[in-house]
Amino acid sequence: MSVVRSLAEYRNGGLFVDAGVLTLKDPDNAGLQFDVGSELVVEWRAMTVCLLDALTERYVFSPLFRLIQIS
């Protein structure tokens, strides 16, 4: 696997929210809807990609991961 691409989709961002890794700066925004171009959504998506990239570096390129064969 030479290149891994992350997607800033709601499922990936939701995983980080559920795990407590991503939290809202303003808790009052919880439950509100925002436009996809809003600062909150853009920041969430950017942080999701950064976190996925960090996980990729830590796990996908680790020696243990190389033992897994994907067909």
Residue pairs with C-beta under 8 A, 6 or more apart in sequence:
1 60
1 70
4 56
4 60
6 12
6 48
6 49
6 52
6 53
6 56
7 52
8 44
8 45
8 46
8 48
8 49
9 48
12 48
12 52
13 22
13 44
13 45
13 47
13 48
16 22
16 47
16 48
16 51
17 23
21 51
22 44
22 47
22 48
22 51
24 30
24 40
29 40
34 40
34 41
35 41
59 65
